[in-house]
Amino acid sequence: MASPHQVHVLSGGAKLVTAAMPERLSSSVVIMVGGGSRLEGDRLAGASHFIEHLYFKGTQRRPSSKEIADAIEGIGGFINASTDKELTAYWTRVPSEYTDLGLDVLFDIVSNSKLDPGDIERERAVILEELKMYQDQPQDHVQNLFEELMWPGHPLGRDIAGTLESVSRLTRDDILEYADAHYRLPNVVIGAAGALDEAAVLDFVRPRLTLPRDLNGVAPAVAPGPLATPQVIVRRQRTEQAHICLGVRAYSYLHTDRYTIDLFNTVLGEGMSSRLFLNIRERLGIAYDVHSFMQKHRDTGYVAVYLGVDPKKAVEAVNAVMGELRRFSDEEVLPDELERAKEFTKGRLRLELETTNGVAFWLTYQELLLGEIKTLEEELALVDAVTAADIKRVAGEILRGPLQMAVIGPFPSDAAFRSAMQA
């Protein structure tokens, strides 16, 4: 079967991935850069996120954020960006007849930003408030605390936006230093999907590849060291709910068992028919919000459980989660659970790829981080190939690792949580 997408290797080492979806009325364009918070040393912590904000403040051709927004919103489109730990993405979705405009605006943003000193100071204040806001939201803050335990002393364990201290001291020269190191063509993948002419997109992109062409000796990301022991951190705070994250290290997005760990996570705590929801919320009635989630990076990852629970029932809830985790090592998942998890996973992927934005991101992400793109059919076949024995084996491997737990709530000590974790 012919591939539904095309990969074009461009001058300077950038790549363009295109997918024609002629039945759509829109097109989506993504410029993805291989630069995120894990590539920042302590001195530059928060630089990736700071740059993402600043690039929307004005370019040489569109001197203000209003002119950037008007160019896209004026034709009914959407434009945004996001920073992750290993990448930064700039994207727009526009009516298909404005594909060239969408591309032009994104290239303008990443290639011609003014980085005006006044904009830097104004945006610094905004990012500092953003950091404070997340610290005031315990359901978000507890995940940050958990990641500090999961990757201690490593950039992966730090908030993507940096710290109050690092953002306060970042200078314009620091920002330029980081951008110059990472915003280079071999680090860039452009994705375009929708009702578009793939040859025309290629012709439009080629003359706009004005970023530097070599990688300038950027040091590769350093892998986190091993975790020796279980750890618990309790942040005492007067909250109506206890907020708890607990989990273990798991696999990277390059690991051969990554599809197995996805299904393990789905059976455990994704959706209202997962074990955590049915047993801890529905049967026991001791938590309003309980779910599991994962992070995967190039050389590591984790599986974690979040609980929002009455403080009086917090330890009981942790004990219940521990029981659910142990079940995976002791017995195979039931055939109907495995089938549900597979259909859930496949269905979510199909729905995600209904939109031009979903397709553009999916293709670009795979090309940038994995170095190859699987078709939807290949991806679904790999999900279907996972067996109950695979899930039991993988659960046994990862659950032997030291558990980490972060708690925010009105607790005077961590003793009860340590006991629950070791039971």
C-alpha positions in Angstrom: 0.0 0.0 0.0 1.3 3.5 -0.8 2.4 5.6 2.1 -0.2 8.3 3.0 2.6 10.8 3.7 5.7 12.0 2.1 9.1 12.9 3.8 11.3 15.4 2.1 14.9 16.0 3.2 15.6 19.7 2.7 18.7 21.8 2.3 20.5 22.2 5.6 19.2 19.0 7.1 15.6 20.1 7.9 12.8 17.7 6.9 9.3 18.4 5.6 6.5 15.8 6.2 3.3 16.2 4.2 0.0 14.4 4.1 -2.6 15.3 1.6 -6.2 15.1 3.0 -8.2 16.4 0.1 -11.6 15.8 1.7 -10.8 18.3 4.4 -11.5 22.1 4.3 -8.5 23.0 6.4 -4.8 22.5 6.6 -2.5 22.4 9.6 1.2 23.3 9.7 3.7 22.5 12.5 7.3 23.6 12.9 8.8 21.4 15.5 12.2 22.1 17.0 14.4 19.5 18.8 14.9 21.8 21.8 13.2 21.5 25.2 13.7 21.9 28.9 15.8 18.8 29.4 18.5 20.3 27.2 18.9 23.3 29.5 21.5 23.5 32.2 20.6 25.2 35.5 21.8 28.5 34.2 19.4 28.5 31.2 16.5 26.7 32.9 13.3 27.9 31.4 14.9 29.3 28.2 13.0 27.0 25.8 9.6 28.1 27.2 10.7 31.8 27.4 11.6 31.7 23.7 8.3 30.1 22.7 6.5 33.0 24.4 8.8 35.7 23.0 8.6 34.5 19.4 4.9 35.5 19.4 5.7 39.1 20.6 6.8 40.4 17.2 9.0 39.8 14.2 10.8 42.1 11.8 7.8 41.9 9.4 5.0 41.7 11.9 6.3 43.9 14.8 3.6 43.1 17.4 1.8 40.1 18.8 -1.4 41.7 17.5 -0.2 41.6 13.9 0.9 38.0 14.3 -2.5 37.0 15.7 -4.5 39.1 13.2 -2.7 37.4 10.3 -4.2 34.1 11.3 -7.3 34.9 13.3 -8.3 37.4 10.6 -9.0 34.4 8.3 -10.6 32.3 11.0 -7.5 30.3 11.8 -5.9 29.2 15.0 -2.2 29.7 16.1 -0.4 28.5 19.1 2.8 26.9 20.4 3.9 24.5 23.2 7.1 23.6 24.9 7.9 20.1 26.1 10.9 18.5 27.7 12.4 17.4 24.3 10.8 19.6 21.8 9.1 22.9 21.0 6.2 23.1 18.5 4.7 26.1 16.7 1.5 25.4 14.8 -1.4 26.9 12.9 -4.6 25.6 11.5 -6.1 27.6 8.7 -8.7 27.3 5.9 -7.0 25.3 3.2 -6.7 28.2 0.7 -4.5 30.0 3.3 -1.9 27.3 3.7 0.8 29.5 2.3 -0.1 32.2 4.8 0.1 29.8 7.7 3.5 28.6 6.6 4.7 32.2 6.1 3.6 33.3 9.6 5.3 30.3 11.3 8.5 30.7 9.5 8.4 34.4 10.3 8.0 33.6 14.0 10.9 31.1 14.3 13.3 32.9 11.9 12.7 36.7 12.4 11.8 37.3 16.0 12.8 40.8 17.3 13.4 39.6 20.9 12.9 43.2 21.9 14.3 44.0 25.4 11.0 45.5 26.5 9.1 42.4 25.4 11.5 40.2 27.3 10.9 42.1 30.6 7.1 42.1 30.1 7.1 38.4 29.3 9.4 37.6 32.2 6.7 39.0 34.5 4.0 36.9 32.8 6.0 33.7 33.1 6.8 34.3 36.8 3.1 34.7 37.4 2.5 31.5 35.4 4.9 29.6 37.6 3.3 31.0 40.8 -0.2 30.0 39.5 0.9 26.4 39.1 2.4 26.3 42.6 -1.0 27.5 43.8 -2.8 24.6 42.0 -2.0 21.5 44.1 -3.2 19.0 41.4 -0.5 20.5 39.1 2.2 21.2 41.8 2.1 17.6 43.1 3.1 16.3 39.7 6.1 18.7 39.6 7.1 17.4 43.1 6.7 13.8 41.9 8.9 14.4 38.8 11.6 15.9 41.1 11.6 12.6 42.9 11.5 10.6 39.7 14.5 12.4 38.2 16.4 14.0 41.1 19.0 16.7 40.2 18.2 16.2 36.5 16.5 18.7 34.0 13.7 16.2 33.5 12.7 16.7 37.1 12.4 20.4 36.7 9.3 22.4 35.6 9.4 23.0 31.8 9.0 26.7 32.5 12.1 26.8 34.8 12.1 28.1 38.3 11.3 31.5 39.8 15.0 32.1 40.3 16.2 31.0 36.8 13.5 32.9 34.9 14.3 36.0 37.0 17.9 36.0 36.0 17.7 35.0 32.3 19.1 37.7 30.1 18.6 38.5 26.4 22.0 37.1 25.7 21.1 33.9 27.5 18.0 33.5 25.4 19.9 34.3 22.2 22.6 31.7 23.2 20.0 29.0 23.6 18.1 29.8 20.4 21.3 29.9 18.4 22.3 26.5 19.7 19.0 24.7 19.1 17.0 26.6 16.4 19.1 25.1 13.6 17.9 23.3 10.5 19.1 19.7 11.4 16.9 20.1 14.5 13.8 21.2 12.6 10.9 19.1 11.1 8.0 20.8 9.4 4.7 19.0 9.1 1.8 19.9 6.9 -1.5 18.0 6.6 -4.9 18.8 5.0 -6.3 19.9 1.7 -3.0 21.0 0.3 -0.8 20.6 -2.8 2.3 18.8 -1.4 4.5 20.0 -4.3 3.4 23.6 -3.7 4.2 23.3 0.0 7.6 22.0 -0.8 8.3 24.9 -3.1 7.0 27.4 -0.6 9.2 26.0 2.3 12.5 25.8 0.5 13.4 29.5 0.2 12.4 30.1 3.9 15.0 27.8 5.4 17.1 30.6 6.7 18.1 29.2 10.1 21.7 28.1 10.6 22.7 24.8 8.9 24.9 23.0 11.3 24.4 21.8 14.9 27.4 23.7 16.3 28.5 21.0 18.6 25.5 21.0 21.0 26.1 18.4 23.7 23.6 15.5 23.7 21.1 15.1 26.5 22.4 13.3 29.5 20.5 10.3 30.8 19.2 10.4 34.4 21.0 8.2 36.9 19.4 5.2 38.6 17.0 5.5 41.5 18.3 3.6 44.5 15.4 3.7 47.0 11.7 4.5 47.3 11.1 8.1 48.3 8.1 10.0 49.7 7.8 13.8 49.9 4.8 15.4 51.8 4.2 19.1 51.3 2.1 20.2 54.2 -0.7 22.5 53.0 -4.2 23.3 54.2 -6.2 21.8 51.4 -9.7 20.3 51.3 -8.4 17.4 49.3 -5.2 15.4 49.5 -3.4 15.4 46.1 -1.1 12.3 45.6 1.1 11.2 42.7 2.9 7.8 43.0 4.6 5.8 40.4 7.7 4.1 39.0 10.1 4.5 36.2 9.2 2.8 33.0 10.1 2.8 29.3 11.3 5.3 26.7 9.4 6.0 23.5 12.1 3.9 21.7 11.6 0.8 23.9 10.3 -2.3 22.2 7.7 -2.7 24.9 6.3 0.8 24.6 3.0 -0.6 23.2 2.7 -3.0 26.1 3.2 -0.3 28.7 0.6 1.8 26.9 -2.0 -1.0 27.4 -0.8 -1.6 31.0 -1.6 2.0 31.7 -5.0 1.8 29.9 -6.1 -1.2 31.9 -4.8 0.4 35.1 -6.3 3.9 35.0 -7.4 5.4 31.7 -11.1 6.0 31.4 -14.2 5.1 33.4 -13.9 1.4 32.7 -10.3 1.2 34.1 -9.4 -0.8 37.2 -8.6 2.3 39.3 -11.9 4.1 38.4 -14.1 1.0 38.9 -12.5 -0.2 42.1 -11.4 3.0 43.9 -14.0 5.5 42.8 -17.0 3.3 42.0 -16.7 0.3 44.3 -14.9 1.9 47.3 -16.1 5.5 46.8 -12.9 6.9 48.3 -11.6 9.2 45.5 -13.3 11.6 43.1 -10.4 11.8 40.7 -8.2 8.7 40.2 -6.3 7.9 37.0 -3.0 6.8 35.7 -0.8 8.5 33.2 2.7 8.1 31.6 5.6 10.1 30.4 8.0 8.8 27.8 11.3 10.4 26.9 14.3 9.3 24.7 16.0 7.2 27.4 13.5 6.9 30.3 9.9 7.3 31.3 7.4 6.6 34.1 3.9 5.3 34.9 2.1 7.2 37.6 -1.2 7.3 39.4 -2.9 10.6 40.5 -5.4 10.7 43.4 -7.6 13.5 44.6 -9.0 12.3 47.9 -10.4 13.3 51.2 -7.4 13.6 53.5 -9.0 11.2 56.0 -9.1 8.5 53.3 -5.7 9.3 51.7 -3.8 6.3 53.2 -6.7 3.9 52.5 -6.6 5.1 48.9 -2.9 4.6 48.5 -3.3 1.1 49.9 -6.0 0.4 47.3 -3.7 1.7 44.5 -0.9 -0.5 45.8 -3.2 -3.5 45.7 -4.2 -2.8 42.1 -0.5 -2.5 41.1 0.3 -5.8 42.7 -2.5 -7.6 40.8 -0.6 -6.9 37.5 2.4 -8.8 38.7 0.4 -11.7 40.2 -2.1 -12.4 37.4 -2.7 -11.8 33.8 -5.3 -9.2 32.7 -8.6 -10.8 31.7 -9.3 -11.2 28.0 -12.1 -8.7 28.0 -9.9 -6.1 29.8 -7.2 -6.6 27.2 -9.7 -6.3 24.3 -11.2 -3.1 25.8 -7.7 -1.6 26.3 -6.8 -2.3 22.7 -10.0 -0.9 21.3 -9.7 2.2 23.5 -6.1 2.8 22.3 -6.8 2.2 18.7 -10.0 4.2 18.8 -8.3 7.2 20.5 -5.6 7.2 17.8 -8.1 7.0 15.0 -10.1 9.9 16.5 -6.9 12.0 16.9 -6.1 11.5 13.3 -9.5 12.7 12.2 -8.2 16.3 12.3 -5.5 17.9 10.1 -3.9 19.1 13.3 -3.7 15.6 14.7 -2.1 14.2 11.6 0.4 17.1 11.3 1.5 16.7 14.9 1.6 12.9 14.7 3.8 12.8 11.6 6.1 15.5 12.8 6.6 14.1 16.2 7.5 10.7 14.9 10.0 12.1 12.4 11.7 14.4 14.9 11.9 12.0 17.9 11.7 8.5 16.5 13.4 9.1 13.2 10.8 7.1 11.3 7.1 7.3 10.7 4.7 4.3 11.1 1.5 4.3 9.2 -1.8 4.1 11.2 -2.2 0.4 10.1 1.3 -0.4 11.3 0.7 1.3 14.6 -2.7 -0.6 15.1 -1.0 -3.9 14.3 1.6 -3.4 17.0 -1.1 -2.6 19.5 -3.0 -5.8 18.5 0.1 -7.9 18.9 0.4 -7.3 22.6 -0.6 -10.3 24.8 -1.8 -10.6 28.4 1.5 -12.4 29.1 3.4 -9.4 27.8 1.5 -7.0 30.2 2.2 -9.3 33.2 5.9 -9.5 32.2 6.3 -5.8 31.8 4.4 -5.0 35.0 6.7 -7.4 36.8 9.8 -5.6 35.4 8.8 -2.0 36.1 7.1 -2.6 39.5 10.4 -4.0 40.9 11.7 -0.5 40.6 11.6 1.9 43.6 8.2 3.6 44.0 8.2 7.4 44.3 5.4 9.4 46.0 4.5 13.0 46.3 1.7 14.2 48.6 0.2 17.7 49.1 -2.3 18.0 52.0 -2.8 18.7 55.7 -0.4 15.9 56.9 2.1 16.5 59.7 4.5 13.7 58.5 5.1 11.2 55.8 5.1 8.1 58.1 1.7 6.7 57.2 2.4 7.1 53.5 5.8 5.4 53.8 4.1 2.4 55.5 1.4 2.2 52.9 4.0 2.3 50.1 6.1 -0.5 51.6 3.2 -2.8 52.6 
